[in-house]
């Protein structure tokens, strides 16, 4: 869920929010549910427990915030007060357990910084009578600034993910190369490379002879011989370690 998606949702629910002359905002059940990314019917069902003996955890939270049970019950017709909207977003962002949504958390983080009431006021063009000639930053501008900061954080995380992907790709390339030179018979070496690894001196003639023996053993065992470029010989074969051990052991006997 990105800030762009949050902005799109806000635009979609704009017709379902209102602000009165005193600046108090309200949002419909559907608008609040869209902000929290929850089912509107489920939200209504939860709020209706306000007059039941067994209240939902959300209703208990709202009552602790100072709302009356009868008042909560009427929100499906009258709309949800802005302060209650903030409480509902916080509940579904952090307190609803497995029903928590990432969208509610993002919306809560953004709106808590400036207040849902101020956001609704500015979104609908409500302004408090000016008491100063100084021009202050509007609440929407504050929200935009917060959204920009969150977008920058998202970009930073994206860059970190890209770097991690590049590192993983390099590690994968190393693993592929290791798999290429490893077989069930062991590592693969050229004749000269294996001799150097064993601390043995070998002439070009001996290397050629042992290479032919190694090739014959590979063909006999059905092992494919890999060829690589060599600055001295043009191309040389790579043979499994087990084959080269047999070739060199035979030569010493």
C-alpha positions, 0 to 999 in steps of 0.5 A: 500500500503506497501513499498514491493508493491512499490518495486515491481512496481519499478522493473516492470517499470525499463525497461521503465526509462532511464538516459542520460550521464549527469545524467538526467533521464526520465520515460515513460508515462506508468511507471509514471502512474504505480508509481502514480497508475493512468490510463496512457490514462488519464495522456496522455489526461491531458498532451495534454491540454498543447496546449489547451485554457483550460489546466488541473490543472496538466499542469498548475502546470508543466508550473509553474515548468518551463516546456514549453507547446510544451515540455509537449506535446512531453512527450508521445513520448520522455518520462517525465523528472525526475523533472516532474515525481516528480511534477506529483507524488506530484500532484496525491498524494496531489493536485488531489482531489478525484483522489489522490492516496495513492500509489502516496503519498507513492512514492512521500514521498520516492522519495522526500527525495532523488530526483527522478533523483538520484533514476533513476541514481542509479537504472540504475547504472549511477555514477558520476566521483569520486572526492573523495576517500571517500565512500559515501552512494549511493542513493539506500541505502538512499532510502532503509534506508527511506523505512526501516523507513517507514516499522518500522512505519507501524509495529508500527501502526500494533502493535497499531492496534493489541492492539486496537483489543485486547482491543475491544475484551475484551470490547466485552467479557464484553458486552457479559457477561452483556447480559448474566446476563441481560434479559428484566425482569432485572438482574439475581441473585441467591436467596442468592445474591438477599437477600444480595443485599437487605440487608436481612438475609436468612437461607439455608432453606428459600433460598431453599424454595424461590428458588423452588418458583422462579423456579416454576414462571420461568417455568410458564412464560417460562423463562429458569433457568440458573445454576451456580456453588456455593461452598456451594450448588454445583449449584444454579439457577439464576433468573430474578430480577422481579421474585425474587421481586415477590417471596420475596414480597410474602414471606413478605406478 
